[in-house]
Amino acid sequence: MHKRWFYYFLSVTILLGVVLVIHSYAEETAHLFRDENHAMIKLHASISSYAFYLLFFIIVPSFYFLITVFISTFIHRRMPNTFSIRLLITFFLLLALGYISTGGAILGVTFNIFVNSVCFISAPILFIHFLYVYFKEVDMYLFPKKIYQFGYMILLLSLVFDIFSLMTGRTVLWMDHVQYIILLFFYFLMFGVVCFGMIRVRDTTYRSFFKYISFGVTVTFAPYVLFYLIPRLLIGTPIVGIEFAAFFLIALPITFTYLLSKEQLIDINFIFQRLRYHALISLMPSILIAFIANLIIDWSLSFVMFMQLLVSSFTVLAFVLTIAELVNFRVQRVLFSNRTNFQESLHKVTKNFKDQYSAVSLMNGICGEITETLNLAETQAYSYNTNREMFCVNDPLPEDLLYHLQHSFHNRELGVGEIVETEKGFGLVVSESLNKVTVIFSRGKQDFTTLNREEKKYLQIISMNANIAIENMSHIEDLMKQLQSLKNEHTNQYPAWLSRLLFQIAEEQRKQLSIDIHDTVLQELLYLYRRMDELYSNRQELPLTLRSELSVYKEQLLDSIHLTRETCSELRPTFLKEIGIVQSLDNLIQQYQLRSNFTVYLYAKHFHAEIDQEMMLTVYRIVQEFLSNTMKHSGAKHVHLRLEGDEEEVRLYYEDDGVGMEDNYKWDAFTHIGLSGIEHRVNGLRGSLHIDTAKGEGFRAEVRFPIQQKGKENDDEYTDY
């Protein structure tokens, strides 16, 4: 039953609309046959012909009625069957009935007058009621419900007047004025409620939604109230005929259809800004047009005609400006190729910033780009020290130019983005600090013309972006210097927190590299192996020599697949946390023994210390580095690894019978990346590393890591500074 109400109500509305159209058409046709010279009949201020009446009071209202029926059906099917949606649909259909009854109402058809008055007077109160119910359903109260309840009480008084006029078939003058006053009051009340709602929701997620509502209400009813209703009450003659004011009724249904059908809305704030801008620009020319027209015809325009000319001029100018802005945005790439070149050049310059690692290369790239884009004769970049009054250049500059620059540019303060033009060219300030100014100087354009506004804007944007890039480079250099200053002069080591940070970044890069290799190279190798295996198995007719070669290639490809998987495993140890450090080391040792000539003995059966993921990975990487160095440099036959641990520390012992190292290893050996990495990893966890080795006596190392409590670990971060 709740779903059927719409179709019952819609059927009654359509039937009533058909009756109103027939009444309007029949009455106008009767006028036509009663007077042959129908063109002289003045039915309304703007009606002077049968065709005009047929267009504006039969065809256009019928078209609006059909659109409103379609929109109401769309809203009913798209939205949930709530009370607010039923109120909204009723509001739309009442407006449609009011509009379609207008033709008969101005001809004096009693039933049309009744429907027209009831619909247009009740529409504002129904809309206010809709706003209250809709926002109440989302737990927001825009205004007290007594407002629309008071409106319904006044509406009952208006309905008494309308019923009296319908029953008696005549209207009383004072009742007619009271009806207009009630109608004006209702519309002002609706505008007031909308403005009050804008204030209430301005800090909520509904602010854009309500701005659309206010926009639709203003466009729909403001022309009718300002140019028809108020002038008719004050001076007895409307400025704009009802047929034109009613045109804007279509705005509100379209606005709500857009709001209810779109999940993302166009930025209404931008639309408001552009409309205000176009309105302000159009206001003064419209006033001038109206005064000049009145002056030309010897001030013979009445006030109503003057206001009609003013409103028409204002509307046309604002519309033309809006269309011109849209057209300009669409065709500027075709009509203004220079602007397009500037945009592409700016994109190219900013894209190349990320590939530059020094200010010199950055400036050279900018000089080349602006020279090509602006067709400049010669462009150079230089820096000027304001304290020492000295130039710093990459390419030599003539002495007369240096003198000219010093006296034309650097005799005053300069700001970033400032362009200084002289008889020998122009200079663009790119960077400015306490005692140094960086400038791009050009001899000027090859066609000997000055810079235009678009070119200056282009250079200033490049200057601002280049200044940001140079400042970032300077900050990076300062940061690197600070990091270098953090290195301990006695131990030649970075602070523990920095070492840990660097190795965490390195592990993330290893992890990503392992994933990339696994998802690309390994998958391609597997695909090739499957194809080769299918070829070898299914093509029995191939010659034996070719099949033998394919078999060899299969084995080589299988070896490559195995090597790639091992590489991925080394880059990112799999299941380290799940299987534990002991089993992970055992798997690592087995991998190395498959491709090396030494034997590794691991003693870790009694290791039961609880260590975190970071320490597990550090121990794993240290053992991996020891075994890698042994395989590459040691020449050992036997390697012994022992892992011990208790509640206080973890101990790792390494020993091999290889060639050993010189006695001065403590200062020179750590220049090798592998051992240097071990040292920094140990330092990152505040551990200790002790190495005992000599030439021809093997290599022994002892690594100790303290197991710290979480709270103490956080407190100790400050001891590195």
KELO-743445 format. One record per residue (C-alpha): x, y, z; residue number from 1. Coordinates in steps of 0.2 Angstrom, whole numbers, padded with zeros to 4 digits. Layout:
  east north    up torfi
     X     Y     Z   NUM
...
END
This chain:
  east north    up torfi
  0000  0000  0000     1
  0014  0012  0004     2
  0021  0009 -0014     3
  0004  0012 -0022     4
  0001  0029 -0015     5
  0012  0036 -0028     6
  0003  0029 -0043     7
 -0014  0034 -0036     8
 -0008  0052 -0033     9
  0001  0053 -0050    10
 -0014  0047 -0059    11
 -0025  0060 -0051    12
 -0012  0073 -0055    13
 -0011  0068 -0073    14
 -0030  0068 -0075    15
 -0031  0085 -0066    16
 -0017  0092 -0078    17
 -0026  0086 -0093    18
 -0042  0095 -0087    19
 -0033  0111 -0084    20
 -0025  0111 -0101    21
 -0042  0108 -0110    22
 -0050  0122 -0100    23
 -0035  0134 -0105    24
 -0036  0129 -0123    25
 -0055  0129 -0124    26
 -0056  0146 -0117    27
 -0043  0154 -0128    28
 -0051  0146 -0143    29
 -0068  0153 -0138    30
 -0059  0170 -0137    31
 -0052  0167 -0155    32
 -0069  0164 -0162    33
 -0078  0178 -0153    34
 -0066  0191 -0160    35
 -0059  0189 -0178    36
 -0045  0202 -0174    37
 -0038  0192 -0160    38
 -0022  0201 -0161    39
 -0029  0216 -0153    40
 -0036  0206 -0138    41
 -0025  0210 -0123    42
 -0026  0195 -0111    43
 -0011  0200 -0102    44
  0003  0212 -0102    45
  0013  0201 -0114    46
  0000  0191 -0123    47
 -0005  0199 -0140    48
 -0008  0184 -0151    49
 -0015  0166 -0152    50
  0002  0158 -0156    51
  0010  0167 -0141    52
 -0003  0160 -0130    53
 -0002  0143 -0137    54
  0017  0143 -0135    55
  0019  0150 -0117    56
  0003  0144 -0109    57
 -0001  0127 -0117    58
  0015  0120 -0125    59
  0028  0125 -0113    60
  0018  0121 -0097    61
  0013  0104 -0104    62
  0031  0100 -0107    63
  0036  0106 -0090    64
  0022  0095 -0083    65
  0028  0080 -0092    66
  0046  0083 -0086    67
  0040  0084 -0068    68
  0030  0068 -0069    69
  0046  0059 -0076    70
  0057  0067 -0063    71
  0044  0062 -0049    72
  0044  0044 -0056    73
  0063  0043 -0056    74
  0064  0049 -0038    75
  0051  0037 -0032    76
  0060  0022 -0040    77
  0077  0028 -0035    78
  0075  0034 -0017    79
  0067  0025 -0002    80
  0049  0027  0002    81
  0051  0039  0016    82
  0040  0053  0022    83
  0052  0067  0016    84
  0052  0059 -0002    85
  0033  0059 -0003    86
  0033  0077  0002    87
  0046  0082 -0011    88
  0036  0073 -0025    89
  0020  0081 -0019    90
  0029  0098 -0020    91
  0035  0095 -0037    92
  0018  0090 -0044    93
  0010  0104 -0036    94
  0021  0116 -0045    95
  0018  0107 -0061    96
 -0001  0109 -0058    97
  0001  0127 -0054    98
  0011  0131 -0069    99
 -0001  0121 -0081   100
 -0016  0130 -0074   101
 -0009  0148 -0077   102
 -0016  0149 -0095   103
 -0034  0147 -0090   104
 -0031  0157 -0074   105
 -0026  0173 -0083   106
 -0041  0171 -0095   107
 -0053  0170 -0079   108
 -0057  0152 -0079   109
 -0063  0149 -0061   110
 -0057  0131 -0059   111
 -0040  0136 -0066   112
 -0039  0151 -0054   113
 -0043  0140 -0039   114
 -0030  0127 -0043   115
 -0017  0140 -0048   116
 -0019  0149 -0031   117
 -0019  0133 -0020   118
 -0004  0126 -0028   119
  0007  0141 -0028   120
  0003  0146 -0011   121
  0004  0129 -0003   122
  0021  0125 -0012   123
  0032  0135 -0001   124
  0025  0128  0015   125
  0026  0111  0008   126
  0045  0114  0004   127
  0048  0120  0021   128
  0040  0105  0029   129
  0051  0094  0017   130
  0067  0102  0023   131
  0062  0099  0042   132
  0057  0081  0039   133
  0072  0076  0028   134
  0085  0083  0040   135
  0075  0076  0055   136
  0077  0059  0047   137
  0096  0061  0048   138
  0095  0068  0066   139
  0097  0086  0062   140
  0085  0099  0066   141
  0087  0115  0056   142
  0072  0125  0063   143
  0057  0122  0075   144
  0043  0113  0068   145
  0031  0127  0074   146
  0037  0137  0058   147
  0029  0125  0046   148
  0014  0122  0058   149
  0011  0141  0058   150
  0012  0141  0039   151
 -0001  0127  0038   152
 -0013  0138  0049   153
 -0011  0153  0037   154
 -0013  0141  0022   155
 -0030  0136  0029   156
 -0036  0154  0029   157
 -0030  0156  0011   158
 -0040  0140  0006   159
 -0056  0147  0014   160
 -0054  0162  0002   161
 -0050  0151 -0013   162
 -0065  0140 -0009   163
 -0076  0155 -0008   164
 -0070  0161 -0025   165
 -0073  0144 -0032   166
 -0091  0143 -0025   167
 -0097  0160 -0029   168
 -0087  0162 -0046   169
 -0081  0179 -0042   170
 -0066  0187 -0033   171
 -0066  0201 -0020   172
 -0053  0214 -0022   173
 -0047  0214 -0004   174
 -0046  0195 -0004   175
 -0036  0195 -0019   176
 -0023  0207 -0011   177
 -0023  0196  0005   178
 -0019  0181 -0006   179
 -0004  0190 -0014   180
  0002  0196  0003   181
  0001  0178  0010   182
  0010  0171 -0005   183
  0024  0184 -0003   184
  0025  0180  0015   185
  0027  0162  0012   186
  0041  0164 -0001   187
  0050  0176  0011   188
  0048  0163  0024   189
  0055  0149  0013   190
  0070  0160  0008   191
  0073  0164  0027   192
  0072  0145  0031   193
  0085  0141  0018   194
  0097  0155  0023   195
  0095  0149  0042   196
  0098  0131  0036   197
  0114  0137  0027   198
  0121  0144  0043   199
  0116  0128  0053   200
  0125  0116  0041   201
  0140  0126  0036   202
  0151  0115  0047   203
  0143  0098  0043   204
  0145  0086  0028   205
  0128  0093  0022   206
  0134  0110  0018   207
  0137  0107 -0001   208
  0120  0098 -0002   209
  0111  0113  0006   210
  0120  0125 -0005   211
  0113  0116 -0020   212
  0096  0117 -0012   213
  0098  0136 -0009   214
  0104  0138 -0027   215
  0089  0129 -0034   216
  0077  0138 -0023   217
  0084  0155 -0028   218
  0085  0152 -0047   219
  0067  0145 -0046   220
  0057  0158 -0036   221
  0068  0173 -0036   222
  0063  0179 -0053   223
  0045  0177 -0049   224
  0045  0186 -0032   225
  0057  0200 -0037   226
  0050  0204 -0055   227
  0032  0198 -0054   228
  0025  0197 -0037   229
  0033  0212 -0028   230
  0030  0224 -0043   231
  0012  0219 -0045   232
  0009  0222 -0026   233
  0018  0239 -0026   234
  0015  0247 -0043   235
  0001  0236 -0050   236
  0011  0231 -0065   237
  0024  0217 -0065   238
  0041  0220 -0073   239
  0042  0202 -0081   240
  0027  0193 -0087   241
  0021  0177 -0078   242
  0025  0167 -0094   243
  0044  0172 -0092   244
  0045  0171 -0073   245
  0038  0153 -0073   246
  0052  0147 -0085   247
  0063  0146 -0070   248
  0052  0133 -0061   249
  0061  0119 -0070   250
  0077  0123 -0060   251
  0072  0115 -0043   252
  0066  0098 -0050   253
  0082  0097 -0060   254
  0093  0102 -0045   255
  0085  0088 -0034   256
  0086  0075 -0047   257
  0105  0079 -0048   258
  0107  0078 -0030   259
  0098  0062 -0028   260
  0106  0053 -0042   261
  0125  0058 -0040   262
  0137  0052 -0027   263
  0150  0065 -0031   264
  0144  0083 -0034   265
  0152  0097 -0044   266
  0160  0110 -0033   267
  0146  0122 -0029   268
  0157  0135 -0021   269
  0167  0137 -0038   270
  0150  0139 -0047   271
  0145  0152 -0034   272
  0161  0162 -0036   273
  0160  0162 -0055   274
  0142  0167 -0055   275
  0145  0182 -0042   276
  0160  0187 -0053   277
  0150  0187 -0069   278
  0135  0196 -0060   279
  0147  0210 -0053   280
  0155  0213 -0070   281
  0137  0213 -0079   282
  0129  0225 -0067   283
  0137  0241 -0072   284
  0136  0238 -0091   285
  0118  0234 -0089   286
  0114  0250 -0080   287
  0124  0260 -0094   288
  0114  0251 -0108   289
  0097  0255 -0100   290
  0102  0273 -0097   291
  0109  0276 -0114   292
  0094  0267 -0122   293
  0082  0279 -0112   294
  0093  0294 -0117   295
  0092  0290 -0136   296
  0073  0289 -0136   297
  0072  0306 -0126   298
  0068  0298 -0109   299
  0051  0291 -0114   300
  0053  0274 -0106   301
  0042  0270 -0091   302
  0049  0263 -0075   303
  0043  0246 -0080   304
  0050  0246 -0097   305
  0067  0253 -0090   306
  0068  0239 -0077   307
  0063  0226 -0091   308
  0078  0233 -0101   309
  0089  0233 -0086   310
  0085  0215 -0081   311
  0086  0209 -0099   312
  0103  0217 -0102   313
  0110  0210 -0085   314
  0103  0192 -0089   315
  0110  0192 -0107   316
  0127  0199 -0101   317
  0129  0187 -0087   318
  0124  0173 -0098   319
  0136  0178 -0112   320
  0151  0179 -0100   321
  0147  0162 -0093   322
  0146  0154 -0110   323
  0162  0164 -0115   324
  0172  0157 -0101   325
  0166  0139 -0105   326
  0170  0141 -0123   327
  0187  0149 -0119   328
  0192  0134 -0108   329
  0187  0122 -0122   330
  0196  0131 -0137   331
  0211  0140 -0129   332
  0222  0125 -0134   333
  0218  0129 -0152   334
  0217  0148 -0152   335
  0231  0151 -0140   336
  0245  0139 -0144   337
  0258  0149 -0134   338
  0249  0146 -0118   339
  0248  0128 -0122   340
  0267  0128 -0125   341
  0270  0137 -0109   342
  0260  0124 -0099   343
  0269  0109 -0108   344
  0286  0118 -0104   345
  0281  0120 -0086   346
  0277  0102 -0085   347
  0293  0097 -0093   348
  0303  0108 -0082   349
  0295  0102 -0065   350
  0296  0084 -0071   351
  0315  0086 -0074   352
  0318  0093 -0057   353
  0318  0075 -0049   354
  0332  0070 -0060   355
  0344  0084 -0055   356
  0356  0082 -0040   357
  0365  0099 -0040   358
  0360  0117 -0042   359
  0371  0119 -0057   360
  0363  0105 -0068   361
  0346  0112 -0062   362
  0350  0129 -0068   363
  0357  0123 -0085   364
  0341  0113 -0088   365
  0330  0128 -0085   366
  0341  0140 -0096   367
  0340  0127 -0110   368
  0321  0125 -0108   369
  0316  0144 -0107   370
  0328  0148 -0122   371
  0319  0135 -0133   372
  0302  0140 -0127   373
  0304  0159 -0128   374
  0316  0159 -0143   375
  0329  0169 -0133   376
  0346  0174 -0140   377
  0357  0169 -0126   378
  0354  0163 -0108   379
  0366  0161 -0093   380
  0364  0158 -0075   381
  0375  0165 -0061   382
  0376  0169 -0043   383
  0381  0185 -0035   384
  0388  0187 -0017   385
  0380  0203 -0010   386
  0393  0204  0004   387
  0409  0202 -0006   388
  0401  0209 -0022   389
  0408  0194 -0032   390
  0400  0184 -0047   391
  0400  0165 -0047   392
  0398  0159 -0065   393
  0400  0142 -0074   394
  0403  0151 -0091   395
  0413  0167 -0092   396
  0403  0183 -0094   397
  0410  0199 -0103   398
  0417  0212 -0092   399
  0405  0225 -0098   400
  0390  0214 -0095   401
  0397  0211 -0077   402
  0398  0230 -0074   403
  0380  0232 -0081   404
  0373  0218 -0070   405
  0381  0225 -0055   406
  0374  0242 -0057   407
  0357  0238 -0065   408
  0352  0223 -0054   409
  0362  0221 -0038   410
  0361  0239 -0032   411
  0345  0235 -0023   412
  0336  0221 -0015   413
  0328  0208 -0026   414
  0314  0195 -0023   415
  0312  0178 -0030   416
  0302  0178 -0046   417
  0306  0197 -0049   418
  0310  0201 -0068   419
  0321  0216 -0071   420
  0322  0222 -0089   421
  0336  0233 -0096   422
  0343  0239 -0112   423
  0354  0223 -0113   424
  0341  0210 -0109   425
  0332  0204 -0094   426
  0336  0195 -0078   427
  0325  0183 -0068   428
  0328  0181 -0049   429
  0328  0162 -0046   430
  0335  0161 -0028   431
  0339  0173 -0014   432
  0347  0170  0003   433
  0356  0181  0016   434
  0371  0185  0005   435
  0368  0176 -0012   436
  0356  0179 -0026   437
  0355  0167 -0041   438
  0349  0175 -0057   439
  0345  0169 -0075   440
  0350  0183 -0087   441
  0346  0183 -0105   442
  0351  0195 -0120   443
  0332  0195 -0125   444
  0321  0187 -0138   445
  0328  0184 -0155   446
  0314  0195 -0163   447
  0319  0210 -0152   448
  0302  0211 -0144   449
  0299  0213 -0125   450
  0292  0201 -0114   451
  0273  0200 -0114   452
  0262  0196 -0099   453
  0260  0178 -0102   454
  0279  0176 -0104   455
  0282  0185 -0088   456
  0270  0174 -0079   457
  0278  0159 -0086   458
  0295  0164 -0081   459
  0289  0168 -0063   460
  0281  0151 -0061   461
  0297  0143 -0066   462
  0307  0154 -0054   463
  0296  0149 -0039   464
  0297  0131 -0043   465
  0316  0132 -0046   466
  0318  0141 -0029   467
  0309  0127 -0020   468
  0320  0114 -0029   469
  0336  0123 -0024   470
  0330  0125 -0006   471
  0327  0107 -0005   472
  0344  0103 -0012   473
  0351  0114  0001   474
  0342  0106  0015   475
  0347  0089  0009   476
  0366  0094  0009   477
  0364  0101  0026   478
  0356  0085  0032   479
  0370  0075  0025   480
  0383  0086  0034   481
  0373  0084  0050   482
  0373  0065  0048   483
  0392  0065  0045   484
  0394  0075  0060   485
  0385  0062  0070   486
  0399  0049  0067   487
  0409  0046  0083   488
  0427  0052  0080   489
  0434  0038  0091   490
  0425  0023  0085   491
  0421  0029  0067   492
  0403  0023  0069   493
  0386  0031  0067   494
  0374  0031  0081   495
  0364  0015  0084   496
  0347  0023  0080   497
  0354  0029  0063   498
  0362  0012  0059   499
  0345  0003  0063   500
  0336  0016  0052   501
  0347  0013  0037   502
  0346 -0006  0039   503
  0328 -0006  0040   504
  0327  0004  0024   505
  0339 -0008  0016   506
  0328 -0023  0022   507
  0313 -0015  0014   508
  0322 -0012 -0002   509
  0328 -0031 -0002   510
  0310 -0036  0002   511
  0303 -0026 -0013   512
  0317 -0032 -0024   513
  0313 -0050 -0020   514
  0295 -0048 -0023   515
  0299 -0040 -0040   516
  0311 -0054 -0045   517
  0298 -0067 -0040   518
  0283 -0059 -0049   519
  0293 -0055 -0065   520
  0309 -0064 -0069   521
  0305 -0080 -0060   522
  0287 -0081 -0068   523
  0295 -0079 -0085   524
  0308 -0092 -0082   525
  0294 -0105 -0076   526
  0284 -0101 -0091   527
  0299 -0104 -0103   528
  0303 -0120 -0094   529
  0285 -0126 -0096   530
  0284 -0122 -0114   531
  0301 -0131 -0117   532
  0295 -0146 -0108   533
  0280 -0147 -0118   534
  0290 -0145 -0134   535
  0302 -0159 -0128   536
  0288 -0171 -0123   537
  0276 -0168 -0138   538
  0287 -0167 -0152   539
  0294 -0184 -0154   540
  0298 -0182 -0172   541
  0312 -0170 -0168   542
  0330 -0176 -0172   543
  0340 -0184 -0158   544
  0353 -0170 -0159   545
  0340 -0156 -0157   546
  0331 -0166 -0143   547
  0348 -0168 -0134   548
  0351 -0149 -0135   549
  0334 -0146 -0128   550
  0337 -0157 -0114   551
  0353 -0148 -0109   552
  0344 -0131 -0111   553
  0330 -0138 -0100   554
  0342 -0142 -0086   555
  0351 -0125 -0088   556
  0334 -0117 -0087   557
  0330 -0127 -0071   558
  0346 -0122 -0063   559
  0342 -0104 -0067   560
  0325 -0106 -0059   561
  0333 -0113 -0043   562
  0346 -0100 -0043   563
  0333 -0086 -0044   564
  0322 -0094 -0030   565
  0338 -0095 -0019   566
  0341 -0076 -0023   567
  0323 -0072 -0018   568
  0326 -0082 -0002   569
  0342 -0073  0002   570
  0335 -0056 -0001   571
  0319 -0060  0010   572
  0321 -0075  0022   573
  0305 -0084  0021   574
  0296 -0089  0037   575
  0310 -0083  0048   576
  0298 -0078  0062   577
  0287 -0094  0060   578
  0301 -0107  0060   579
  0313 -0098  0071   580
  0331 -0092  0070   581
  0339 -0110  0072   582
  0330 -0118  0058   583
  0332 -0103  0047   584
  0351 -0104  0050   585
  0351 -0122  0046   586
  0342 -0120  0030   587
  0354 -0106  0025   588
  0369 -0117  0029   589
  0362 -0131  0018   590
  0361 -0119  0003   591
  0379 -0113  0005   592
  0385 -0131  0007   593
  0377 -0135 -0010   594
  0388 -0123 -0019   595
  0404 -0122 -0009   596
  0418 -0133 -0004   597
  0418 -0131  0015   598
  0408 -0140  0029   599
  0398 -0130  0041   600
  0395 -0136  0059   601
  0381 -0127  0068   602
  0379 -0129  0087   603
  0362 -0121  0092   604
  0352 -0135  0100   605
  0351 -0127  0117   606
  0347 -0110  0110   607
  0330 -0105  0118   608
  0332 -0086  0120   609
  0316 -0076  0116   610
  0322 -0062  0103   611
  0312 -0051  0092   612
  0310 -0051  0073   613
  0323 -0037  0071   614
  0337 -0047  0081   615
  0332 -0063  0072   616
  0335 -0054  0055   617
  0351 -0046  0061   618
  0359 -0063  0067   619
  0353 -0071  0050   620
  0361 -0057  0040   621
  0377 -0058  0050   622
  0379 -0077  0048   623
  0374 -0075  0029   624
  0388 -0062  0027   625
  0401 -0073  0037   626
  0397 -0088  0025   627
  0398 -0077  0010   628
  0415 -0070  0014   629
  0421 -0087  0018   630
  0416 -0094  0001   631
  0424 -0079 -0008   632
  0440 -0075  0001   633
  0444 -0088  0016   634
  0448 -0104  0007   635
  0442 -0113  0023   636
  0438 -0131  0024   637
  0428 -0131  0040   638
  0417 -0118  0048   639
  0410 -0119  0066   640
  0395 -0108  0071   641
  0389 -0108  0089   642
  0373 -0098  0094   643
  0370 -0096  0113   644
  0358 -0085  0122   645
  0350 -0082  0139   646
  0339 -0069  0147   647
  0352 -0055  0146   648
  0361 -0057  0129   649
  0363 -0067  0113   650
  0380 -0073  0108   651
  0386 -0079  0091   652
  0403 -0087  0088   653
  0411 -0090  0071   654
  0427 -0099  0067   655
  0435 -0105  0051   656
  0452 -0113  0046   657
  0455 -0101  0031   658
  0469 -0090  0026   659
  0465 -0077  0039   660
  0469 -0058  0039   661
  0483 -0046  0042   662
  0485 -0039  0060   663
  0480 -0021  0054   664
  0462 -0028  0050   665
  0455 -0016  0064   666
  0457 -0001  0053   667
  0458 -0008  0035   668
  0447 -0023  0035   669
  0431 -0013  0038   670
  0433 -0003  0022   671
  0426 -0020  0014   672
  0408 -0018  0012   673
  0404 -0036  0020   674
  0413 -0033  0036   675
  0408 -0015  0037   676
  0390 -0020  0036   677
  0392 -0033  0050   678
  0400 -0020  0061   679
  0386 -0007  0058   680
  0372 -0021  0060   681
  0380 -0025  0077   682
  0381 -0007  0082   683
  0363 -0004  0077   684
  0357 -0016  0091   685
  0371 -0009  0103   686
  0380 -0025  0102   687
  0399 -0029  0102   688
  0410 -0037  0089   689
  0427 -0045  0093   690
  0438 -0052  0079   691
  0453 -0063  0082   692
  0463 -0067  0066   693
  0481 -0067  0059   694
  0488 -0071  0042   695
  0487 -0090  0039   696
  0479 -0094  0056   697
  0460 -0093  0051   698
  0447 -0081  0056   699
  0437 -0080  0073   700
  0423 -0068  0078   701
  0412 -0066  0093   702
  0396 -0056  0092   703
  0386 -0051  0107   704
  0369 -0043  0108   705
  0360 -0037  0124   706
  0342 -0042  0126   707
  0334 -0026  0132   708
  0317 -0023  0139   709
  0305 -0013  0129   710
  0303  0002  0141   711
  0322  0003  0143   712
  0325  0001  0125   713
  0314  0017  0122   714
  0323  0027  0135   715
  0340  0022  0128   716
  0336  0030  0111   717
  0341  0047  0119   718
  0359  0041  0124   719
  0364  0041  0105   720
  0364  0060  0104   721
END
